[in-house]
Amino acid sequence: MENNPIKAKKDPYDGEYIGNLWGWKTSLIGLAVILGLALLLFARYKQTGSWDFMHDEMQKSEINK
């Protein structure tokens, strides 16, 4: 047993950075999902010319009732 009580018992939540919990691959997958959704949003904008997903006037009037 060690004489120094500080080194003997170390709390896992003592403020030291332990790194990314799930690893860097999960971070890259998350980035790919975000970029994919942004790409789909941009493609929709290019096709319809509007950022609004309800560009049909009938759909808009039904919601505003």
Residue pairs with C-beta under 8 A, 6 or more apart in sequence:
1 8
2 8
12 18
20 26
20 27
41 51
44 53
45 51
48 55
54 60
54 63
